[in-house]
Amino acid sequence: MPLIDITVPAGALGDAAAKSLPDELATILLRWEGAPDTEFFREITWVYLHEIPEGGLAVGGRPGGAPRYRVDITVPEGALSQRRKDGLVADVHAAVTAAAGLDPAQALHVWTLIREVPEGNWGAAGQTIRFADLKKASEAERERTAAS
């Protein structure tokens, strides 16, 4: 049940990039989580693109500066090992810099934040969602897709 929030200054992404980046980031996250890329897991992977208005970003507390890009990724605690987090951050950085037409060396202009929700603190459909339940759902999806 990952959640991705992309925050960019208005106009910092072209129309095509703004439409394709959410799908690309969802694909990247599902891969690094080890979840099957199926309709079921796509349905529970939400991506929000937030464009902040001109003047809504301050660099060092002051207006102006080159655009900054922030990708907040929220996952259940235990969903990502450190190796997976490292790969996720690298792939998100590559996707955002490509979408924005930036030199990938501008590492400080693209931030990726991974937030882990402690067990028992994520709910959906009026029920607490446990990581073990998500792992079972992932295994069932793998079996279902392998059978078809």
QUIQUIMO-V829072 format. One line per field, one symbol per residue. phi: phi as a letter, one per 30 degrees, with the letter a starting at -180 (. if undefined). Layout:
BEGIN
phi->???
END
This chain:
BEGIN
phi->.dbbcccbdeidcdeddddcdedddddddedddidddceedddcccbcccccdeidccciibdjjdecbbccccbdejdbddddddddddddedddddddicdeddddcbcbccccdeeicbbahibdcceddddddddddddddddc
END
